[in-house]
Amino acid sequence: MTDFGLEQTVLDCAPHSCVSRATGEDEEVLFVVAGRGELRLGDERHALEPETGVNLGPGEEYEV
C-alpha cells in the first residue's frame, strides 16, 4: 500500500506577475477559477483560462 496525501493551495496571481514553482516528488493539478494567464513549462507555453486544468508530474519546474 502506498501512502499519499492531497493538499490544496490557492495561488492568487496579480496581473502581469509571475510565480515560479516546482512539483517536488508529488504531482500537482492546477485549476483556473478566474482570469487568464500562461503556464511556462520548460520551453513550452500554454494558455490558461477559466475552467481549465493542468496535471503536472513529479519533478517539474514551471511558472504561472
C-alpha positions, 0 to 999 in steps of 0.5 A: 500500500502506498501512502499519499496525501492531497493538499490544496493551495490557492495561488492568487496571481496579480496581473502581469506577475509571475510565480515560479514553482516546482512539483517536488516528488508529488504531482500537482493539478492546477485549476483556473477559477478566474482570469487568464494567464500562461503556464511556462513549462520548460520551453513550452507555453500554454494558455490558461483560462477559466475552467481549465486544468493542468496535471503536472508530474513529479519533478517539474519546474514551471511558472504561472 
